[in-house]
Amino acid sequence: MPPWTYKIYEPDQKAGKVCVRLLVSSLPSQDSTTESIEALVEVPWNDGDERAIRRAAVTRLRELLGAEVERAGG
């Protein structure tokens, strides 16, 4: 099972958007059981294709984190 849990909700097919809650309680790639990430993002509906929605959610999270790092002067 992948480390991420995705909860897809509030699909708005008319607007073509869906909300995705991403949660990881531990980051095995970092050998840590105490670090976690939780995020809520809005991504394209992609005709309900769950794989495409998950990929878009992770991409959006990466964009948000990158922007925050830049804003913080990193």
Secondary structure, DSSP 8 states (H G I E B T S, - for coil): --S-EEEEEEEETTTTEEEEEEEES-BGGGTBSS--EEEEEEEE-GGG-HHHHHHHHHHHHHHHHHHHHHHTT-
